[in-house]
């Protein structure tokens, strides 16, 4: 009997390996500094090829960090969160609602598009989503608009090298490129340098955008948004131990920090008076967050808190928030739009 069990176990292991080997993955490009040139790493049907990069993307030597994180007079705003490697839903939401065209080019004019974190992990089209955002960011700037890609908890996890939420495709990528996750997005890579230029908390037209939420612990640091974002950037890639040993970083990355806090959606944790106090300290009208998954866009506390994680990560549907003509609009993947609240 034991022999039969051992034989079956061995067969099952071989079968699992064969199935895994049969999966064909395509991934890239990853642009990594070489000794003399920028190198492109591309995986096609499980085969890694490395070239001197000669693509048409604009690749600066360094990425400029925004001098300000407060923006006024945006004529319109679109916002989305927690894409989690579901690029097709992301594209459909943007295209059907006029942010991009059928060729995935910027058509939002002087409007702003805000992504409140978590492009990474779970799904299998993270790289495609990153390069789309990279391209649209440049096109938006040329059109007089602005794309804000804010870092969420999963961006910080990836930059620290946390591989727990990777799709199998990216596990394979790490194996064939022979880099761990932290190294794949290190400062000798284009995407790594680009991500390190990003902010975590911004304010547009009086609306604060971030991934998780605002807790009094964060406000008690008494940092401007620019100072807070600088401290977040300085903490990128640090270990949990290093973060916990720093007076500011340990607050920013705590469960009550801007990338992790879920208190807006926990019963009895906050009341309307506390929300109004948070808004007053931020000099803000409303707060827009992702991170806590909903079936659709929702609001809390008399529409002062807007929840925009519409569970895109499940790979079935999603929603886009639009602010235009002083109205907040719910927009779906068919382009149907309706008022989020009156």
Wavefront OBJ file of the C-alpha trace (Angstrom):
o trace
v 0.000 0.000 0.000
v 2.816 2.391 0.950
v 4.527 1.627 -2.371
v 1.356 2.496 -4.277
v 1.021 5.769 -2.379
v 4.643 6.670 -3.108
v 4.223 5.827 -6.795
v 1.039 7.937 -7.001
v 2.716 10.847 -5.214
v 5.646 10.673 -7.626
v 3.305 10.550 -10.625
v 1.339 13.548 -9.308
v 4.537 15.565 -8.847
v 5.689 14.756 -12.381
v 2.266 15.613 -13.794
v 2.252 18.966 -11.946
v 5.708 19.786 -13.310
v 4.617 18.905 -16.848
v 1.532 21.122 -16.609
v 3.642 23.983 -15.243
v 6.176 23.542 -18.023
v 3.386 23.570 -20.618
v 2.297 27.101 -19.638
v 3.600 29.702 -22.033
v 4.388 33.095 -20.564
v 5.055 36.385 -22.296
v 6.389 39.268 -20.256
v 8.312 42.490 -20.584
v 9.960 44.608 -21.512
v 12.162 45.080 -18.471
v 14.726 47.781 -19.149
v 17.872 47.315 -17.092
v 21.150 49.214 -17.167
v 23.927 47.297 -18.855
v 27.658 47.986 -18.802
v 27.465 50.194 -21.887
v 23.791 50.482 -22.844
v 20.238 50.094 -21.631
v 19.234 46.463 -22.091
v 15.761 45.136 -22.900
v 14.711 41.829 -21.333
v 11.752 40.255 -23.120
v 10.121 36.861 -22.526
v 8.247 35.328 -25.464
v 6.751 31.845 -25.105
v 8.948 31.201 -22.060
v 12.119 32.179 -23.927
v 14.178 35.081 -22.621
v 15.813 37.374 -25.165
v 18.061 40.304 -24.289
v 18.706 43.216 -26.648
v 20.177 46.687 -26.629
v 17.087 48.850 -26.087
v 16.047 50.660 -29.276
v 12.353 51.174 -28.575
v 10.303 54.323 -29.051
v 9.541 55.067 -25.392
v 11.070 58.242 -24.014
v 13.520 57.112 -21.329
v 15.068 59.962 -19.314
v 18.234 59.375 -17.309
v 16.419 60.496 -14.168
v 12.759 61.004 -13.364
v 11.765 64.389 -12.011
v 10.028 64.462 -8.651
v 7.075 66.833 -8.504
v 7.872 69.992 -6.563
v 4.283 70.223 -5.364
v 1.619 67.712 -4.440
v -1.293 70.137 -4.333
v -3.031 70.930 -7.631
v -5.788 73.442 -8.265
v -7.991 74.296 -11.225
v -8.090 70.832 -12.840
v -10.979 71.062 -15.295
v -11.924 67.406 -14.809
v -10.660 64.397 -12.880
v -10.870 60.636 -13.398
v -9.776 58.289 -10.610
v -9.279 54.548 -10.303
v -7.677 52.181 -7.818
v -6.455 48.627 -7.240
v -5.965 47.500 -10.839
v -3.948 44.497 -9.611
v -2.728 43.222 -12.962
v -6.084 43.450 -14.792
v -5.018 45.627 -17.699
v -7.983 44.779 -19.946
v -10.535 46.081 -17.447
v -8.336 49.124 -16.856
v -8.201 49.852 -20.591
v -11.922 49.311 -21.098
v -12.823 51.694 -18.276
v -10.533 54.402 -19.650
v -11.567 53.937 -23.279
v -15.344 53.723 -22.767
v -15.274 56.847 -20.623
v -13.173 59.077 -22.848
v -9.810 59.050 -21.076
v -8.041 57.166 -23.892
v -8.894 56.239 -27.482
v -9.074 52.832 -29.175
v -5.311 52.942 -29.724
v -4.773 53.530 -26.002
v -3.643 57.130 -26.401
v -4.541 60.009 -24.067
v -7.773 61.839 -24.950
v -8.512 63.400 -21.551
v -7.032 66.735 -22.617
v -6.133 68.983 -19.684
v -7.898 66.671 -17.250
v -6.208 64.719 -14.472
v -6.185 60.935 -14.077
v -5.404 59.660 -10.570
v -4.468 56.039 -9.880
v -4.530 55.530 -6.116
v -2.123 52.603 -5.985
v -1.938 48.830 -6.335
v -1.269 48.218 -9.997
v 0.947 45.369 -8.772
v 0.270 41.779 -7.668
v -2.443 39.163 -8.118
v -3.155 39.497 -11.873
v -0.995 38.521 -14.854
v -0.843 41.821 -16.783
v 0.993 44.048 -14.315
v 3.834 44.882 -16.712
v 1.392 45.836 -19.469
v -0.470 48.154 -17.079
v 2.757 49.792 -15.896
v 3.967 50.600 -19.409
v 0.531 51.885 -20.414
v 0.579 54.281 -17.442
v 4.158 55.237 -18.271
v 3.129 56.177 -21.826
v -0.065 57.963 -20.817
v 1.797 60.006 -18.224
v 3.991 61.492 -20.956
v 1.060 62.042 -23.326
v -0.972 63.751 -20.593
v 1.842 66.192 -19.886
v 2.092 67.128 -23.567
v -1.680 67.747 -23.681
v -1.586 69.989 -20.629
v -3.139 67.341 -18.386
v -1.697 65.229 -15.610
v -1.511 61.551 -14.707
v -0.849 60.835 -11.022
v 0.243 57.273 -10.239
v 0.244 57.084 -6.451
v 1.989 54.271 -4.625
v -0.136 51.853 -2.605
v 0.794 49.164 -0.117
v 1.472 46.624 -2.874
v 3.913 48.981 -4.635
v 5.838 49.338 -1.386
v 5.693 45.573 -0.815
v 7.095 44.861 -4.286
v 9.845 47.447 -3.890
v 10.766 45.770 -0.600
v 10.860 42.385 -2.347
v 7.709 40.794 -0.931
v 6.797 38.040 -3.419
v 3.738 36.583 -1.643
v 1.095 37.964 -4.024
v 2.853 37.370 -7.349
v 1.031 35.633 -10.163
v 2.802 32.479 -11.405
v 3.796 34.379 -14.533
v 6.011 36.715 -12.521
v 7.465 33.883 -10.477
v 8.606 32.492 -13.821
v 9.945 35.901 -14.894
v 12.129 36.125 -11.792
v 13.481 32.663 -12.468
v 14.477 33.226 -16.106
v 15.804 36.775 -15.638
v 17.650 35.527 -12.543
v 16.698 38.436 -10.295
v 14.616 38.512 -7.168
v 11.618 40.853 -7.042
v 13.433 43.653 -5.250
v 16.218 43.598 -7.837
v 13.761 43.511 -10.760
v 12.548 46.958 -9.674
v 15.813 48.281 -8.277
v 17.343 51.658 -9.129
v 19.289 50.174 -12.062
v 15.970 49.547 -13.844
v 13.804 52.075 -15.667
v 10.589 51.037 -13.912
v 12.377 51.054 -10.564
v 13.639 54.610 -11.012
v 10.242 55.729 -12.300
v 8.378 54.247 -9.322
v 10.760 55.961 -6.916
v 9.717 59.341 -8.312
v 6.057 58.846 -7.397
v 3.987 60.403 -4.639
v 1.693 58.638 -2.174
v -0.726 61.393 -1.082
v -1.857 64.349 -3.226
v -4.617 66.936 -3.308
v -6.429 67.980 -6.486
v -9.102 70.692 -6.452
v -9.386 70.293 -2.703
v -9.868 66.493 -2.837
v -7.209 64.364 -1.115
v -6.292 61.184 -2.987
v -4.375 58.263 -1.494
v -4.499 54.493 -1.259
v -5.633 53.611 2.248
v -6.872 56.404 4.469
v -6.004 59.281 6.789
v -5.643 58.674 10.501
v -4.834 61.202 13.201
v -1.469 59.455 13.730
v -0.426 60.632 10.277
v -1.671 64.174 10.807
v 0.155 64.363 14.141
v 3.448 64.095 12.243
v 2.641 67.642 11.076
v 4.131 67.091 7.617
v 3.116 68.868 4.434
v 2.082 66.524 1.638
v 5.415 67.202 -0.069
v 7.319 66.341 3.116
v 5.263 63.209 3.685
v 5.880 62.027 0.127
v 9.606 62.686 0.471
v 9.681 60.562 3.633
v 7.748 57.805 1.877
v 10.271 57.840 -1.006
v 13.165 57.653 1.437
v 11.611 54.532 2.980
v 11.344 52.618 -0.306
v 13.046 49.250 -0.204
v 13.772 49.278 3.525
v 13.132 46.146 5.559
v 10.331 46.011 8.099
v 12.933 46.181 10.854
v 14.476 49.330 9.393
v 11.051 50.940 8.983
v 10.034 50.178 12.568
v 13.257 51.688 13.924
v 12.557 55.105 12.308
v 10.264 57.578 14.077
v 8.511 58.770 10.909
v 8.627 55.690 8.698
v 7.029 53.499 11.366
v 4.005 55.824 11.406
v 3.746 56.041 7.626
v 3.854 52.264 7.221
v 1.753 51.317 10.249
v -1.755 49.867 10.059
v -3.000 53.432 10.613
v -0.671 54.836 7.941
v -1.841 56.260 4.587
v -1.188 53.081 2.570
v -2.755 50.594 5.008
v -5.511 52.292 7.008
v -9.070 50.929 6.569
v -10.747 52.790 9.412
v -13.120 54.726 7.168
v -14.974 51.450 6.577
v -14.986 49.962 10.082
v -18.113 50.432 12.137
v -17.780 52.637 15.220
v -14.153 53.605 14.549
v -14.907 57.154 13.384
v -17.820 59.554 13.477
v -18.818 62.537 11.345
v -17.202 65.001 13.746
v -13.841 63.224 13.495
v -14.074 63.128 9.696
v -14.764 66.866 9.606
v -11.743 67.389 11.872
v -9.517 65.363 9.528
v -10.727 67.383 6.543
v -10.122 70.676 8.352
v -6.560 69.679 9.221
v -5.963 68.676 5.597
v -7.707 71.822 4.324
v -9.679 69.455 2.094
v -13.255 68.994 0.923
v -13.258 65.206 0.548
v -10.933 62.193 0.715
v -10.767 59.614 -2.104
v -9.299 56.187 -1.312
v -8.885 52.663 -2.649
v -7.500 49.626 -0.758
v -10.799 48.489 0.791
v -12.696 46.510 -1.840
v -16.323 47.308 -2.650
v -18.758 45.905 -5.215
v -19.002 49.395 -6.690
v -18.028 52.979 -5.903
v -19.392 53.991 -2.526
v -19.332 56.936 -0.129
v -19.259 57.300 3.647
v -19.815 60.089 6.169
v -22.204 62.266 4.174
v -20.212 61.766 0.967
v -17.002 63.120 2.492
v -15.178 59.803 1.992
v -15.231 58.274 -1.503
v -14.296 54.599 -1.881
v -13.049 53.749 -5.385
v -11.696 50.190 -5.083
v -14.471 48.539 -7.111
v -12.906 45.040 -6.996
v -11.167 45.141 -10.376
v -8.792 42.524 -8.941
v -11.489 39.860 -9.436
v -11.085 40.238 -13.189
v -14.768 40.650 -14.022
v -15.702 44.327 -13.851
v -14.813 47.660 -12.312
v -15.761 51.309 -12.074
v -14.135 54.666 -12.665
v -14.779 57.820 -10.663
v -15.194 61.003 -12.697
v -15.441 64.549 -11.359
v -16.656 67.015 -13.965
v -18.864 70.119 -13.890
v -18.688 69.928 -10.082
v -20.391 66.508 -10.056
v -19.097 63.100 -8.969
v -19.968 60.436 -11.520
v -19.905 56.638 -11.433
v -18.669 55.216 -14.773
v -18.708 51.526 -15.733
v -16.932 49.377 -18.332
v -19.672 49.954 -20.912
v -19.307 53.720 -20.546
v -22.597 54.099 -18.675
v -22.385 57.062 -16.308
v -24.578 58.119 -13.409
v -24.356 60.467 -10.432
v -22.545 58.942 -7.476
v -24.520 61.189 -5.133
v -26.647 64.321 -5.381
l 1 2 3 4 5 6 7 8 9 10 11 12 13 14 15 16 17 18 19 20 21 22 23 24 25 26 27 28 29 30 31 32 33 34 35 36 37 38 39 40 41 42 43 44 45 46 47 48 49 50 51 52 53 54 55 56 57 58 59 60 61 62 63 64 65 66 67 68 69 70 71 72 73 74 75 76 77 78 79 80 81 82 83 84 85 86 87 88 89 90 91 92 93 94 95 96 97 98 99 100 101 102 103 104 105 106 107 108 109 110 111 112 113 114 115 116 117 118 119 120 121 122 123 124 125 126 127 128 129 130 131 132 133 134 135 136 137 138 139 140 141 142 143 144 145 146 147 148 149 150 151 152 153 154 155 156 157 158 159 160 161 162 163 164 165 166 167 168 169 170 171 172 173 174 175 176 177 178 179 180 181 182 183 184 185 186 187 188 189 190 191 192 193 194 195 196 197 198 199 200 201 202 203 204 205 206 207 208 209 210 211 212 213 214 215 216 217 218 219 220 221 222 223 224 225 226 227 228 229 230 231 232 233 234 235 236 237 238 239 240 241 242 243 244 245 246 247 248 249 250 251 252 253 254 255 256 257 258 259 260 261 262 263 264 265 266 267 268 269 270 271 272 273 274 275 276 277 278 279 280 281 282 283 284 285 286 287 288 289 290 291 292 293 294 295 296 297 298 299 300 301 302 303 304 305 306 307 308 309 310 311 312 313 314 315 316 317 318 319 320 321 322 323 324 325 326 327 328 329 330 331 332 333 334 335 336 337 338 339 340 341 342
